[in-house]
């Protein structure tokens, strides 16, 4: 990304959708400095993510994408400024905010059903209810037939489907995703993107999705945030409708060129 001294763009989130089923949360950075005390990586972050929005985050390696996500997860505290959830300081991890990594992190000795049930069990959900919710979510991600399988007996794409079901089964208000499809082949990745859009349509959760893939960012995101030179350089609205066949749309093509240029590619 260019290191020119252009003005950093502070962008307010669009108004939240009016769908009655939305229960997403608002996530806000105010003049935040992010990183570790001996290694801050992002400065003066002003960013507002609306309830129910999908914000994709792109930038070159080492620019702070994962740091931003881990701060939202409550795993890192801001070094300065403020990070808020619905107007209150965000302090520590919470079941309100599910974190999904590139590696599926499923427990190898638990079945897919058992993995999806795990956060529900930790949260004290009664056995019958957590079994029902796990079965429902496994069905929604197309894994009903594999519910009793151990993770090593299914494909990488199926493990990611199980991880998505596990993240959503406890009805989080935000889902924070760090390159979740990065290790998948192109066809499986495309299918997971479609699946994510479909299952989120009914959940209403706020999503912050980190990716290196520009086309993935533009397909999934309502807006895309560009990181670089230690800043959130800009946040852009993504043209709609969400359509893989719309790559030649002039507005989308222009945004794609701008994102690629910001990445130096």
N, C-alpha and C positions, 0 to 999 in steps of 0.2 A: 504494500500500500504506500502511496505517496506520503512523504514526510514534510510536505510543504506546510506553511503556517496558515492554512485556511481556517476559517472560523469553525469551531465545532458546533454541529447542529443539535440543538435540544428539541426533541420532538415529543409532543403530548400524544398519548394513546387515543385512538378513536373511541367514541362512545361505545359502551358495552352493548352487545346485542340484546334485543328485547325478548328472546325466547324464554318462556316460563321455566324451562328445565335447567337453565344455566345456573350453576352454583360456583363458578370460577371465582378466583380471588384477584385483587389488584396488587401488583408487585411494582415497587417504586424505588429507584435510586435517586438520591439528592446529593449532588456534589461529592459523590463517594470516591474514595481511594481504596482500591482492592488489591489484595495480594497478601504476602506475609510481611511481618515487620521489617525483615532484612531484604525483602525483594518485592516492593510494590510493582504491579504490572499495568494497572489501569488507573487513570487519574480523572478527576472532575466528571464522573459518570452521572449524567442526568438522563433518566430513562423511565418511562411509565408504560407498563404492560397491562392492558385492560382485562377485566374478567371475561373469560371465554375466548380470548384472542390466541392465535398461534403466531408467536414471534420466532422467526428463524434468525440465527446468529452465524455470520461467516467472517472469516479473516485468516491471515496467514498463520502458520504454525508458531506457537509461542506468543501470540498477541493477547492472550488473556481470556479466551472463550470459556475454557473449563473453569478458570478462576471465577468468572462471573457466575457460572452455573452453580459452583460449589458454595459461593456466597449466598445465593438464593436458597440453597438447600440447608443453610445454617451450619455448614461445616467450616466455614471461614467467617470471621467477623470483619466488617469494614474497618480500615485503618483510620479513616476520617469520613466526615459526611454521614449520611444516613441511608439505611436500607429498610424499607417498610413493607408490611403486608396489610392491606386495607387501612392504611394510615397509622398503624402502630409499629413500633420498632420490631424488626424480625430478629428473634433471639433463639438460636439453636435449631436443631432438626425438629420436624413436626410431621405427624401423619397427614397433615393438610398438604404436604409437598412431597410427592414421590419422585425419586431419582432413578433414572434408567441409564445404564452404562452401555458401552459398545460390547463388552463381554457380558454374557447373560447373567452370571453370578447366581445361577440356580444351585441349590444344594444337591450334590450328586446322589445322596442316599435317600432323597425324597422323590416321590413321583411328581409328575407335572401338577397333578391335583394337589398333592401335599405342599408343593412350593407355592401355589397360588393361595392355599389356605393359610400359610405361615403368618403373614402380617395380620390376618384376621384373628388368628389364635393369640398372637401377641397382644392384640387390642382387646381381648376378652370376649370376642364374638362367640356365642354358643355353638357347639359342634354342628348341630343340624343346620343352622343358618349359614355357617361358613362353608359347609359342604355344598349347600344349595347355591351360594353366591359363586363359589369356585367353579362348579359345574356350568353355571350360566355364562360366566366369562370365558371359560374354555370353549364353550359352544360358539360364542360370538367371534372368537378368533380362529374357529375352524379346527379345534383340537379335541373334540369330544371323544373321538376314537382313540386318541393317544393319552387320555387323562391318567391312565394307570401305568404309563411307561416311565422309566427313569430317564433323566436328561441325556445320558450317553447313548440311548437307544433311538433318539430322534435326530433330525437334521438341524443344522444351525438356524435355518429360518424358523423351524418349529420351536426351537428353544427361545428365539426372540419373541415369537408369538406368546409363548408361556410367560415370558418376562413382562410383556405388555399387559397380559391378563392379570398378573400378580400386582402390577403397579396400579391398575384401575379398579381392582376388586374391592379395595377399601375406600372407594369414592373420594380420592384426593381432590382438593380444590385447585391444585397446580401439579403439572407433570413436567419434570425437568429432564431433558433427554440429551445425553452427551454422545454424539456420533453413534446412535444405537444400531444403525444399519450399515456401518462402515465396513464390516468384515464379510458382508453378504455379496454373492454374485449379482450381476446387474438385473437379471430377471426376478430373483427373489427379493431384491431390494425394491424394485418397482412394485411388486405385490405387497410388500410391507408398508410402503408409502400409502397405497390405496386403502389398505386395511386400517392404518392409523387414522386417516381422514374419516373413514366410515365409523369406527368405534367412538371417536371423539365427538362426532355429530350428536350422539345421544348423551354424552357425559357432561358437556358444558365446561369441562376443566380448562383452565388457563394453561398454555403450553409454551415453554421456552425450549427451542430445539437447536442445538449446536451441530453444525455440519461443515465439512470442507467442500461439499458438492453443491455448486451454484444452482444447477437445475433442480436438485432436491429442495434447496432453500426457496426457490421461486414457486415450485409446485405446492409445497406444504404451507408456506407462510402467508398470513394476512399482511404482515410487514416483515421486512428483512433489515437487520441491524448490521452495519459494516464496522468491524473493529480494526484498528491499526494505529501504529505510532503512539501506543499507550492511551488511546482514546476510543470512545464510540464516535466514529467520524461522521456517520449519518444514519438515519433510519428512514427507509423508503416504503411507501405503500406498494403492494404487489397487485398488478391489474388482475381483475377477475372477469369471467368465471375461471375456476380452477379446472384447467383443461390441458392435457399433455399435447393435444394437437394445436395449441395456440402459440407455439414457439415463434411463428412468423408474425404474430400480432405486433405492430410497430411499437406500442408502448412497452410490451413485455421484452421485445428484442432490445430496445434501448436500455431498459433496466438491466438486462443480462450483460450487455456490453459495459455498463457502468460498474457493475459488481466485479466482472472479470478484470477491468482496468484497475480497480481498487486493490485487487489481489496481485497485480503485477503480471497477469497472464494474458 
